Amino acid sequence: MNQPANTPETPWPVGKVNDQVKGWIERLGYLWVEGQLTQINFKPTWKLSYLTLRDVQQEKSVQLTCPSSMLQSLSAPLKDGDRVIVHGKPAFYAGRGSFSLWTTEIRHVGIGDLLARIEKLRQQLSAEGLFDPARKRALPYLPHKIGLITGRGSAAERDVMSVAHDRWPAVQFRIINTAVQGANTVPEVIDGLQQLDADPEVDVIIIARGGGSVEDLLPFSEEALQRAVSAAGTPVVSAIGHEPDSPVLDNVADLRAATPTDAAKRVVPSVVEERAIVAEARSRMAGALRGWVERERRGLDNIRSRPVMADPMTPIRTRREEVDRTRTTMRREIDVMLEREVRHVESLRARISALGPSATLARGYSIVQVVPKDGSGPEVVTSYEQSPPGAQLRIRVGDGSITAVSMASQAAD
């Protein structure tokens, strides 16, 4: 049968809309659906019980309606955070316009299945590089403020605070209390992580829980939380405190601590140990300084023991004496040389005197010079031809000279 047209002139009444929706939904038939229980409203006296099934990857949920007798027949009671598979038929209640999944069977997801899924997620994130050591951020040496995400009033919170303050009393915390198991854990932890990551005073973030069963720790292996931790700009420490089955958070976090106490020790340095290191360093520096001073003192003593340092004038006196000796030697040698040269000059002078014309003249010889008529200088007469008769002569003797005139000249026989 054709449906009547739906126009502004022929609108459907609410009842018809609900009936139409009910018909569309109920055509889906029975379905198997997996999720996480977040709210369980159950009393044995009730005919029907109401539960909320949450998608573990997304913020989406669906209301479950089931007979209370079915819940009572389960081998293990249901609790918030349980991972389950339900068999049910989508139902739409036209009277109040609400949707739910009419449930006929609920099964717990087996531990083996959960661990297998966790391992599959671990391999996937590892392949994406989220476990790569190169992307791990180093923790600050002394954090200004530590962000702590943990359960309210939990032993993990007390352990972290106590150990941290024992190690460094001035350490500061910003604590955000969240659910640490159950359906609300992942969204609350992610919200707390984002708040702390946005706080510029927080230098490192610790996510702490004091261990628990595999089921209790499932939220810390959820993919959404791993993505949030990977995207954070502040170093994150995983302190879930569960050794046998470590959650995926241990691999994604920048540092894995075995327990909350271990996290406090890894994040906060010990003031006692640091003082011991400083004391040791000061002792070593003081010893090195004393050794240096002692070596320099010995060096100075060695220098001071040298004769030149005992009497700085000694080298000057020594050099002065050397200069005096050298000067005396030089003077003596100069005097000897002068004396020798004087004797040599006197000898030459004597030889010159003995061989010179004055000595010859003194022995009775004379020198005859002719005075040319042209007025030029006199010439020594060495040939009779130079003094013809009438030539004016000058005769030089030992004690003077004689002017004469040539009377005659002839050649020698």
Residue pairs with C-beta under 8 A, 6 or more apart in sequence:
4 10
6 12
12 20
14 97
15 94
18 92
18 94
18 95
18 97
19 94
21 92
21 94
21 97
22 92
22 93
22 94
25 90
25 91
25 92
25 99
26 89
26 90
26 91
26 92
28 89
28 90
29 89
30 87
30 88
30 89
30 104
31 87
31 88
31 89
31 90
31 101
32 85
32 86
32 87
33 53
33 62
33 85
33 86
33 88
33 101
34 83
34 84
34 85
34 86
34 109
35 53
35 54
35 55
35 56
35 61
35 62
35 83
35 84
35 86
36 53
36 54
36 55
36 56
36 81
36 82
36 83
36 84
36 183
37 51
37 52
37 53
37 54
37 78
37 79
37 80
37 81
37 82
37 84
37 183
38 52
38 53
38 54
38 61
38 80
38 81
38 182
38 183
38 184
39 50
39 51
39 52
39 80
40 49
40 51
40 78
40 79
40 80
41 49
41 50
41 51
42 49
42 50
42 51
42 68
42 71
42 78
43 49
43 68
44 68
44 72
45 68
46 68
47 67
47 68
48 65
48 66
48 67
48 68
49 65
49 66
49 67
49 68
49 71
50 63
50 64
50 65
50 100
51 63
51 64
51 66
51 78
51 103
52 61
52 62
52 63
52 64
52 183
53 61
53 62
53 63
53 64
53 84
53 86
53 101
54 60
54 61
54 183
55 61
56 83
56 186
56 222
57 222
57 223
57 224
59 187
62 99
62 100
62 101
63 98
63 99
63 100
63 101
64 86
64 88
64 100
64 101
64 103
65 91
65 100
65 101
65 102
65 103
66 88
66 102
66 103
66 104
66 106
70 103
70 104
70 105
70 106
71 77
71 78
71 106
74 106
76 108
78 84
78 106
79 182
80 182
80 183
81 181
81 182
81 183
81 185
81 215
81 216
81 218
81 219
82 108
82 215
83 108
83 109
83 114
83 215
83 218
84 106
84 107
84 108
84 109
85 106
85 107
85 109
86 101
86 103
86 105
86 106
86 107
87 103
87 104
87 105
87 106
88 101
88 102
88 103
88 104
88 105
89 101
89 102
89 104
90 99
90 101
90 102
91 99
91 100
91 101
91 102
92 98
92 99
93 99
93 100
111 214
111 215
114 214
114 215
114 218
115 214
115 245
118 218
118 221
118 247
118 248
121 221
121 223
121 226
121 248
122 248
122 251
125 131
125 223
125 226
125 248
125 251
125 252
126 251
129 135
130 226
130 230
130 251
130 252
131 251
131 252
136 254
136 255
137 234
137 235
137 254
138 235
138 254
139 204
139 235
139 237
139 254
139 255
139 266
139 267
140 203
140 204
140 235
141 269
142 168
142 269
143 171
143 203
143 204
143 267
143 268
144 172
144 201
144 203
145 172
145 173
145 174
145 199
145 201
145 202
145 203
146 164
146 171
146 172
146 173
146 174
146 202
146 203
146 204
146 205
146 206
146 267
146 268
147 173
147 174
147 175
147 176
147 196
147 199
147 202
147 204
147 205
147 206
147 234
148 157
148 160
148 161
148 173
148 174
148 175
148 176
148 205
148 206
148 208
149 175
149 176
149 178
149 189
149 192
149 193
149 196
149 205
149 206
149 207
149 208
150 156
150 157
150 160
150 175
150 177
150 178
150 180
150 206
150 207
150 208
150 209
150 260
151 157
151 177
151 178
151 179
151 180
151 209
152 177
153 177
154 180
154 208
154 209
154 210
155 210
155 260
156 180
156 208
156 209
156 210
156 239
156 241
156 260
157 175
157 177
157 208
157 260
159 208
159 210
159 259
159 260
159 261
159 264
160 206
160 208
160 239
160 260
160 261
160 263
160 264
161 173
161 264
162 264
163 261
163 264
163 265
163 268
164 171
164 173
164 264
164 267
164 268
165 171
167 264
167 265
167 268
167 269
167 270
167 271
167 272
168 268
168 269
168 270
168 271
169 271
171 268
174 196
174 199
174 201
174 202
176 192
176 195
176 196
178 184
178 185
178 188
178 189
178 191
178 192
179 185
179 188
179 189
180 189
180 209
180 219
181 209
181 212
181 216
181 217
181 219
182 219
185 219
185 220
186 219
186 222
186 224
186 225
189 207
189 219
189 225
190 224
190 225
190 228
193 205
193 207
193 228
193 229
193 232
193 236
194 228
194 232
196 202
196 205
196 234
197 205
197 232
197 233
197 234
202 234
203 234
203 235
204 234
204 235
204 236
204 237
204 267
205 232
205 234
205 235
205 236
205 237
206 236
206 237
206 239
206 257
206 260
206 263
206 264
206 267
207 220
207 229
207 236
207 237
207 238
207 239
207 240
207 249
207 253
208 239
208 240
208 241
208 260
208 263
209 217
209 220
209 239
209 240
209 241
209 260
210 241
210 259
210 260
211 217
211 240
211 241
211 242
211 259
212 242
214 245
217 240
217 242
217 245
217 247
218 247
219 225
220 238
220 240
220 247
220 248
220 249
221 247
221 248
221 249
225 249
226 248
226 249
226 252
229 236
229 249
229 252
229 253
230 252
235 254
235 255
236 253
236 254
236 255
237 253
237 254
237 255
237 256
237 257
237 263
237 266
237 267
238 247
238 249
238 250
238 252
238 253
238 255
238 256
238 257
239 257
239 259
239 260
239 262
239 263
240 246
240 247
240 249
240 250
241 257
241 258
241 259
241 260
243 258
246 256
250 256
255 266
257 263
257 266
303 309
304 310
307 314
308 314
308 315
353 359
357 367
358 398
361 367
361 396
361 397
361 398
362 398
363 398
364 398
366 395
366 396
366 397
366 398
367 380
367 395
367 396
368 380
368 381
368 387
368 393
368 394
368 395
368 396
369 378
369 379
369 380
369 381
369 393
369 394
369 395
369 396
370 378
370 379
370 381
370 386
370 387
370 391
370 392
370 393
370 394
370 406
371 378
371 391
371 392
371 393
371 394
372 378
372 379
373 392
378 394
379 386
381 387
381 393
384 409
384 410
384 411
384 412
385 409
387 393
387 406
387 409
388 406
388 409
389 406
389 407
389 408
389 409
390 405
390 406
391 405
391 406
392 403
392 404
392 405
392 406
393 403
393 404
393 405
393 406
394 401
394 402
394 403
394 404
395 401
395 402
395 403
395 404
396 402
